[in-house]
Structures are given as C-alpha cells and as structure tokens.
C-alpha cells in the first residue's frame, strides 16, 4: 500500500521522499542478495563435501568462503545505505521546516500585489513591504542554514562518496 506522507510535503521534500523510498527498496535488494549469496556459499560448500572428492571439496569450500565474504560485504553496504537514507530523511525534515518561511514570504508578496491592484494608495502597503523585507531576511537565513546542512550531510554520509583512504585500493590510472 502506498503512503500518503509524500503528498503533504513541499516540492523538494516530495522529491527527497521519492529518493528515500527508492533507497529503501535498494537496501532491501542488497540485504536479500546478501542472504542469498551466503546461502549459496553454504550450499556450494556442502555440495563439494558431498562429492567425496577432496580436491573438489577444498575448491568448493574456498569458493564458499569467498561468496560468503561477498554476502557479508553486501550486508555492510546495505547498512551504509541505511545510514545515508537516515541523513536524507533529516534533510527532508529540515527542508520541510524551512517551507513555512517560504510560504509566509509568498503570502505577504501576494497581499501586497492584491492591495496595489485594489487600493494603490493604501497605507497598509508600506507596512506589508516592511514585513516582506523582514520575512525575506528570515527566509534568507533559513535557506542558508538549509544549504549548509545539506552540503555537510551529503558530503559526510554518502556511502559512495568516501575518501580514498577509507578504501585503500591501488589505482593505476
């Protein structure tokens, strides 16, 4: 059953909601692949032992160990993706918390436009323009904070964006 949570969010939050949902499916696929690979590793080892051929049993055991290690690494990667997904949720929630500031700014702008059309000489226009300046300043601060949070969170959390020393492989480019 589909969730309604994504429907009641600002546009950018909706996009993040879709990414978070997709990542959840990806995580499930990696976890499933991990379990399957470990099971296959065990079956291969058992099969090799059942043949009664010592050399075949030895090779199938070694392949089983390799497959099992791959399965464990897939599980670790799934956990890293889950951590990344949690950060995406935090970003989505922060984005949602900035939305009222955006909405307030738009509401004031709309009121000003409406008054300028209906009552161009209204004294309330000046008050609303001052309020709009304050709302824009508040929104600017909130947007800057959001941008900093997003940059920091994505840079530090993305499992495919680790520093090279985290994965010491020789790179002969």
Helices and strands as residue ranges (DSSP letters): G 5-8, H 11-50, H 54-118, H 124-157, G 164-166
